[in-house]
């Protein structure tokens, strides 16, 4: 058994090593492809710029600036430090070049380093983008004065194609500050009959920025990346990432061509210390098989318990849903009963169709206002003051002559519905016949707590002299009968000459979570 476990672990370790090797090869390929794509994109910019100088027309610095700006070359995301024009000028035309550059706004222009006596043609930077202060100091730089630049320029001139220098130190400014990089040259010949050589479009590329712009940071951080320039047979390190002393796997090497240069990419994944996790699992698993079996049994048992809990929870939700539907049906029936009663009583007291319609709409709106307030309170105990204000809000023109006063108390939903209709009838009666039918009248609504109930008093003053009607209308019947029946307490309505006075008591309700109505089996499901 132990031999089998060891053999299995060794097999897993070999398979893991092969998988890691394949992953490293895939990551190396991805890095190489990203660098190649970035080089192709930059080459397209250089080719487009070279087309500008092929024609016989003279390209001014301003036109060159506008052209490069429209290329929308993102210097930060391409690694290109500068895109410029190196003009081929014969020795006898150097004074004219200096005068031309001075007329273009460069009075301090001079050629550096000075050409040697053997140089019949001088390659001078006359245009450079972007126009940063450090770049502008490079105007007049003699590109042909340095060996690696000269070799790349000669190769580009000889082949008529793009050519790059071997790794060089790019001159950042005239103070000789440098940074590692390379320069790509593209020769430009006139398209007229003599095909005169005019100069080079060139791009200065910072190697570090170019590679980091091309390759995603997570790839560079996944291992150690080294890139060598092997164009001339040797290996010159031009880029590296990762710690040199960290343990890595056997490196993967890939060849790639960048701007015509032969680069070698070496990628090494970080090595894992010791055996792979899967190998350790196999080893531990062989020794602890019985424990795993026990764990499996416990897991199955736990899953069965979870399943039972899930089924129980689903049953509870079904019970709650059924209770909710019952409660909803009950509320709908109550609402329909209220509306039906209102219709019947309104019709009984109506004298014509218009009065029936108007009175019915007003009473239904009063019922709806109470419903809206109860919805906001989750159909639980409702604040009496909020109920009074909700009913008064439908009569804004009289609201400034109605004074309400009383503490914050809670009443039941059913009490709130009945009280809302009663307040509407009292308010309607006051507007039509009572204190609010004149400009001097006013209404006072006052309540205070008396024991386990709240005493409410409606009192009108300043209106026409009141007298007890010979026949009770809908409003008084609603207050004296329906409201009294719902509250379980008598309603007192008086008609002194000063104005109508109504007084009644409402049972107090303690704040508590709303509960759904019980079904016939006695099961009650809480909503909140």
Beta strands, then each sheet from edge to edge (+ up, - down):
strand 1: 80-90
strand 2: 121-129
strand 3: 163-164
strand 4: 168-171
strand 5: 178-189
strand 6: 197-206
strand 7: 223-229
strand 8: 236-241
strand 9: 252-258
strand 10: 261-269
strand 11: 382-383
strand 12: 402-405
strand 13: 410-411
strand 14: 442-450
strand 15: 453-461
strand 16: 492-496
strand 17: 499-507
sheet 1: 2+ 1- 6+ 5- 3+
sheet 2: 2+ 1- 6+ 5- 4+
sheet 3: 8+ 7- 10+ 9-
sheet 4: 11+ 13-
sheet 5: 12+ 14+ 15- 17+ 16-
end
